[in-house]
């Protein structure tokens, strides 16, 4: 039985998406002192930057589920990963407003992936969902 060509691309996409969901959060704490110095960010706001994504995980989840029900899961995943990308680009400019807005968009983007990717994997890879979930969690 021939394997469809897109299955390998699906695995690669899952892995790359999951890596992009982890890096904006895990890479921040080690470089936070440099960000504070370069941007003039008060230390009180520095703590908020690491907290914003976690708060959005709780607050954004109902919104994401409603978007997926209305627009479809795949389109919603693409939209929230676009938010994640935009948020990452905004954080390059070390001005406090763009740092905060970028962090908010990153939090929403990651939340979209956390909510929708596992069920998308189950639907798109019904016979290989364990591999898909492994790529998602290990990325």
C-alpha positions as CSV (number, residue, x, y, z in Angstrom):
1,X,0.0,0.0,0.0
2,X,1.4,3.4,-1.0
3,X,1.7,6.1,1.5
4,X,0.3,9.5,0.5
5,X,3.0,12.1,-0.2
6,X,1.5,14.6,2.2
7,X,1.9,12.3,5.3
8,X,5.6,13.1,5.6
9,X,4.9,16.8,5.1
10,X,2.2,16.5,7.8
11,X,4.8,15.1,10.3
12,X,7.3,17.8,9.4
13,X,4.6,20.5,9.8
14,X,3.5,19.1,13.2
15,X,7.1,19.1,14.4
16,X,7.9,22.6,13.2
17,X,4.7,24.0,14.6
18,X,5.4,22.5,18.0
19,X,8.9,23.8,18.0
20,X,7.6,27.3,17.3
21,X,5.1,26.9,20.1
22,X,7.8,26.2,22.7
23,X,10.6,28.6,21.8
24,X,8.9,32.0,22.4
25,X,8.3,30.9,26.0
26,X,11.3,28.7,26.8
27,X,13.9,31.1,25.2
28,X,12.7,34.2,27.1
29,X,13.8,33.6,30.7
30,X,17.5,33.1,30.0
31,X,17.7,36.4,28.0
32,X,15.3,38.4,30.1
33,X,18.1,40.5,31.8
34,X,19.4,41.5,28.4
35,X,15.9,42.4,27.3
36,X,15.4,44.6,30.4
37,X,18.7,46.4,29.7
38,X,18.1,46.9,26.0
39,X,14.4,48.0,26.3
40,X,14.4,49.8,29.6
41,X,11.6,47.5,30.7
42,X,10.9,47.8,34.4
43,X,11.4,44.6,36.3
44,X,7.8,44.6,37.4
45,X,6.8,44.3,33.7
46,X,9.4,41.7,33.0
47,X,7.6,39.3,35.3
48,X,4.3,40.1,33.5
49,X,5.9,39.2,30.1
50,X,6.5,35.6,31.3
51,X,3.0,35.4,32.8
52,X,0.9,36.8,29.9
53,X,1.0,33.6,27.8
54,X,-0.1,31.5,30.8
55,X,-3.0,33.8,31.5
56,X,-4.0,33.7,27.8
57,X,-4.0,29.9,27.9
58,X,-6.9,30.1,30.4
59,X,-8.7,33.1,28.9
60,X,-8.3,32.3,25.2
61,X,-9.4,28.7,25.2
62,X,-13.1,29.3,24.9
63,X,-12.6,31.8,22.1
64,X,-10.4,29.4,20.2
65,X,-12.9,26.6,20.4
66,X,-15.7,28.9,19.1
67,X,-13.5,30.0,16.2
68,X,-12.7,26.4,15.3
69,X,-16.4,25.5,15.4
70,X,-17.3,28.5,13.1
71,X,-14.4,28.6,10.7
72,X,-13.0,25.1,10.8
73,X,-10.1,23.7,12.7
74,X,-7.4,23.9,10.0
75,X,-8.2,27.5,9.2
76,X,-8.2,28.4,12.8
77,X,-4.8,26.7,13.4
78,X,-3.4,28.7,10.5
79,X,-4.8,31.9,11.9
80,X,-3.5,31.4,15.4
81,X,-0.1,30.4,14.1
82,X,-0.1,33.6,12.0
83,X,-0.7,35.5,15.3
84,X,2.2,33.6,16.8
85,X,4.5,34.6,13.9
86,X,3.3,38.2,14.1
87,X,3.9,38.3,17.8
88,X,7.4,36.9,17.4
89,X,8.2,39.6,14.8
90,X,6.8,42.4,17.1
91,X,9.0,41.3,20.0
92,X,12.1,41.9,17.8
93,X,11.7,45.6,18.3
94,X,12.5,46.1,22.0
95,X,10.0,48.8,22.7
96,X,7.8,48.1,25.6
97,X,4.4,48.4,23.7
98,X,5.6,46.1,20.9
99,X,7.1,43.7,23.5
100,X,3.7,43.5,25.3
101,X,1.6,43.2,22.2
102,X,3.9,40.6,20.7
103,X,3.7,38.6,23.9
104,X,-0.1,38.7,23.9
105,X,-0.2,37.5,20.3
106,X,2.3,34.8,21.0
107,X,0.2,33.6,24.0
108,X,-2.9,33.4,21.8
109,X,-1.0,31.7,19.0
110,X,0.4,29.1,21.3
111,X,-2.9,28.5,22.9
112,X,-4.5,27.9,19.5
113,X,-2.0,25.2,18.8
114,X,-2.3,23.6,22.2
115,X,-6.1,23.4,21.8
116,X,-6.4,22.4,18.2
117,X,-3.3,20.5,17.2
118,X,-4.0,17.3,19.2
119,X,-7.5,16.8,17.8
120,X,-6.3,17.8,14.3
121,X,-3.6,15.1,14.6
122,X,-6.2,12.5,15.6
123,X,-8.3,13.4,12.6
124,X,-5.6,13.7,10.0
125,X,-3.4,10.8,11.1
126,X,-5.9,8.2,12.5
127,X,-3.6,5.3,12.0
128,X,-0.4,7.1,13.1
129,X,-1.8,9.4,15.8
130,X,0.8,8.3,18.4
131,X,3.6,9.3,16.1
132,X,1.9,12.7,15.4
133,X,1.3,13.3,19.1
134,X,4.9,12.3,19.9
135,X,6.2,14.9,17.3
136,X,3.8,17.5,18.8
137,X,4.9,16.9,22.4
138,X,8.6,16.4,21.6
139,X,9.0,19.4,19.4
